[in-house]
Amino acid sequence: MSQGTVRGAAVTISGVSRRYGSVTAVNDVSLDVRAGEFISLLGPSGSGKTTLLMMIAGFEIPDDGTIAIGGRDMTRVDPNHRNLGMVFQKYALFPHMSVAENIAFPLQMRKVGKADIAARVADALAKVQLAGYGGRQITQLSGGQQQRVALARATVFNPPVILMDEPLGALDKKLREHMQIEIKQLQRQLGATVIYVTHDQQEALTMSDRVAVMNHGVIEQLSAPRDLYDEPQSIFVADFVGDTNLLTGTVHAVENGIVALDLPGGERVFGRPAGRTREAIAPGGSAVLSIRPEKVRPGAGPGSIAVRGGELIYAGSDISIVGQTRDGRPFKFRAGPADAAGDATVSWTAGDALVFAASGDMPGAGR
């Protein structure tokens, strides 16, 4: 949570749903966002995260449920009366206005005096490291500078809540990572509540106090970033957040908190029961083991498996090896170049692997 003075407002979403004909975009979602908290709505396209954000903003009206901001019911209040800051994916800046005029616009709408506007615009420009840029035209700015102007416009009137809809999606990787830090620092200075929509799981883990992972219009899991990565509560979350290997098999036994899982290729692997369905894991049943690539080590051990045709993949400082299991599933692990020669045997500690009861909502093949 913000380390500065908390000036933000709590946001309470209760049983909210939004339907478009026969399609339910958001399905009975409840979420309590604490004052001054930075929370991300994370999920793939079509998961309902942007629809939920637009309902908080007032651009969409829920079919069911309520939305309260700072304890006041805002469910059907017009967007311009909610006093929220908004940063859109494409920034929505006015190209015919200068940088200063863009930032001043929300203050003018609030009938702030000219002298006060000038001082607050200058302060907002300084906070986003654009001091001296007020007279420039929007078309003269780079993508990163335009993003800063959008941030300044959204924060210049000190809103208690700031909504952001994938604001970094148009930036290159290096600039995006830099802006992640700047946005978090700005939020701490302001003490505002931030609700941030993204499909980039690394972005969500880096910036957020908590992350709400959405899928098919519901929140699959709401957790702190570390808990989300280390203790996913469903196969979907394990697969979507971070990188993992998923191995499907038949439960041989469950003893002393460890599941023995027989794979189609004849190998037996081990992990600990996990997720909301752990009670459903029983001998003879189908289950899925999730093991992160960084937890896999080359060499034989209890529950080792064969990985065939390993190929070395360089990604900067990260070196990964991708091969196939005996039943043809891709399998990734991390090791040095000397371990990348064709076939390999790998293993892991049972406590590092999570076993979920198989469900109808399984990730697609190739994971």
N, C-alpha and C positions, 0 to 999 in steps of 0.2 A: 504494500500500500504506500501511498505518497508519504515521503519523509518530511514534507513541509507542513504548513498550516492547512488543515482540511477545510476548504470552503465549498466543497461539492455537495450535491444532494443525493440522497438515496433514491434508487429506482426500484419499484416493486411491480413485478409482472405476475399476474395471478390468473391462471387458467386460460391463457390467451390462445385463440385459434383464428386462422384466416384461410378461407376457402375461395377458390376460383372455379366455379362450376363443380365438376366432379373431382377436382384436384384439391387436396388439403395441403397448403404450403407450410402452415404452422399448426401443430396439433396439440392443444391443451398444454401449453408451455407455462411453467411458473419459474421465476428467477428473482432472487433478491440481490441487488447490487448495492454494496455498502457505499456510504458517502466517502469520496476521495479515492475510490478503488479504480484500478485499471483492469477491465475485464474484456476478454476477446471472445467473440462468437466465431468459432472455427468449424469449417466443414466444406465438403465438396460443393460444386455447383448444384443448385436445386435442393440443398439441404434445409433451406428456410431461414438462413441467417440474415440475409439482406431484407427479406420480408419482415422479420422481427424488428430489425433496426428501423425500417420505415414506419412501423406501427408506433415505435417509441417516439419517432420524430413527428408523427401526426400526418404523414403523407399517405398512410394506409390506416383504415379503421378496422379493428378486430370484429369478427363475427360473434365471438364470445370472449368473456373475460375482461379484466380491467388493467390499466397501466397507471400507476401513481408515481409522481416525481416530487420529492421532498414532502411526502405525505399528502399531496393533493391529487385527487383523481383527474387525470389528463386524458382519459380514454377517447373523448370526443371533442377535445379542445383543439382549435385550429393551430397549425404549426407555428404561425407567427406570434402566438400568445403563449408558447411553451418556454420561451427564453432559453433555448438550447443552441449551442454552437454545432455547426455541421460542416464536415469536410467530405466532399464527394470524391469518387474515384477519378473523375476527369476535372476536378477542382472547381468547375462552374464559375470561373472568373469572368468579369466583364471586359472584353477585349478593347472596347472604346474608352475605357477609363484607365487612368494611371494607377500605379501600384498604391499610392496613398489614397486615391479615390475609392479603389476597391475595398481597402481596409476600413475606410471611414463610413462606408455605406450602412452597415448595421447600426452605427452610432447616429447617423442622420435619421434613420427610421425611428430611432428612439428619442428624437428631438433633443439630442445633446448639443450644448452650445459650441460654437466654432472654435473658441480658444481651447476648450476642454478636448474637442476632437483632435486638434493638432497635437496636443501633448500626448494623448493616448495612442494616436497612430505612431508617433515617434517612439514611444515606449514599446509598442507591439513590434515595430520593425527591429528594434534593438534586441528584443527577446528571441527573434528568429534569425538573428545575425544578418539583417538586411538594412542596417543603418545607412542612410544616404541614397537608397534606391527608390524613395517615394515618388520622384518625378518621372521615373521610367515607365514606358508602356509595357503591358503584359507580353506583347509579341517580342520584346527585346530580352526576355528572360529565358533561362534554361528551364528544363523540366523540374529540376530540384529547387530552383528559385521560385517557380510558380507554386510548387507545393508549399514552400514556406509562406508565401503570400496568402494562400488558402488557410493555413494554420493561423496566421496573424488575424485574418478577417473573422475566423471562427472564435477567437479568444479575446479580441479587443474589448468586448463589452463584459468580460469576466463572467461568462455563463457558468452556472453550477454544474452543468452536464455538457460534455462534448461528445458528439457521435461522429464516427469515422467509418466510411464505407470503402475499404480497400484503397486507401489513399496513396500507397506506395507501389501499386501494381504496374505503373507505367515507367518506373525508374529501373536503371540497370542495377545489378547485384551489389556492387560496391557502394553506390549512392544510397540504395535502399537500406543497407545495413547501417550506414552512417545516420540516415534519417530516423531509423528506429531508436537510436540512442538519443537523438535530439528531441524527438517527440516525448520520450519518457522523461527526459530532464525538464522539458517545458511543463509537462503534467505535474511534476513534483513542485515546480515553482508556483504554479497556479493553485494547486490543491484541489483541482476539479475532478469530478467523476468522469471517466472515459469509458465508453462502450465502443469497441473496435471490431469491425468485421474483416475477416481475412480467410483465404483458403490456404495460406502459407503456414504450415505448422511450425516451422522454425521461427517465423516472425511472432507467432502467438506465444511460443515458449519463452522467447527472449524478452518480450515487452510486458507480459501480463502478471498481475497478482493472482488471478485465477483465469481458467479457460473453460468455456462451455463448448463442448464438441457436439455439433448438431448433425443429424442424419434423418432423412425422411420426415422433416418437420418436428422432430422432438430432440430434446437434449439427452444425448447418450450418457454423458458424464460431465460433471462440473467439479474441477479440482485445481489445486495449485499445479504449476508446470511440472515440478519434479514428480509429484504423485501421479499425474496424468501419464508421464512417460514410464515410470517404474511400476505402477500398479493400475494398468488399464482394466476397466470393469467389463469389457466386451471384446469380442474378436474384432469388431469394426474399429474400435478405438486403438487397439494394439496395432492394427494394420495401418491405420491412417496417420497416427502420430508417431513420427520417427520412422526408422527403417527396421523391418523385422522379417524373419523367416517363419512361415506357417507350414506345419507338418500335420496332416490329417491321418488318424489311425484309429485303432480299436483299443479300448482300455483293457489291459491285462489284469491289473490289480491297483488298489489304492491302500497303501500301508504307511503308517507313521508320517502322514502328511505329504507323501510322495506318490505321484501317479506313474505307473509303468504303462507305456503306450506302444503297441505293436504297429509298425508301419507296413504299408503294402509291399515294400521291398524285402520284408523279413527281418528288419532290424528292430530292436527294442530301445526306446529312448525314455528319459525320465524328466519330470518337472513337477512343480507344485500346483495344486488346484487354485484357480483364480476366478475372479469375476463374480457377477451376480448369480451365475448358474452353477457354482461349484458343488452345491448339494446334488446336482443332477449327474455328476460324474460318477459312474459305477461300472464295475466289470462287465464287459460285453457291449458297452455303449460306445458311440462314436464321439471322438474328442479331437481338439486341435491344439497343438503345442506351438507356442510363440517363443522364439529365441532371437534376441538382438544380435546382429553381426559382431558387435564389439565384445560380446560375451562368449563367442565361439573361439576355441583355440585349436590350432593344428595338432594332430597326434591322437593316439588311441586313449581311451579311458572308458569308465562305465557309461554305457549308452552311446558309444561312438557310432558314427555313420560314415559311409563312403560318399565322397563328392567327386564327380567325374568331370573331366574336361575343363578344369578351372582356367579362367582367363583373368589376367591382371588388368585392373582398371585404376588409372591414376586420376585423382581429383584434388590437385594441390597437395596438401600434406597428408591427405587421406588416401590410403592404398587399400582397395578392396579386391577380393577374388570371388568371381561368380562362376559356379559350376551347376551341376544337376545331381539330384538324389537318384537313387536306383529306380524310382517310379517316375522320373522325368521332371520333377519340380525344380525350379530355380532355387539355388541356395547360395547365400552370400556370407562371407566372413572376412575378417581383416587380418592380414599377416604381411610378412616381408616378402620381397621378390623371390627369395630362395624357395618359398613354399608354394609358388604359383606354377610349378611344372606339372601340368596335366592333372592326373587323379590325386586325390588326397583323402586322408582319414581325419575327421574332426570330432571334437567332443565338447562338453560344457558341464558346468556344475548344475545339479538338478535344481537347486534353489534359484538359479538365474533364469530358468525357463518357466513359463506360465502355461497351464493347461486349462482350456475352456471346454465346456460341453458344446458339441456341435449344434448349430442353429440353422434355421432356414435363411438367415441373412448373412451368408458367408461371402467373404471377398471373392472376387473373380479369379479364375485360373491365372497362373503366372505369378502368384505371390506365394 
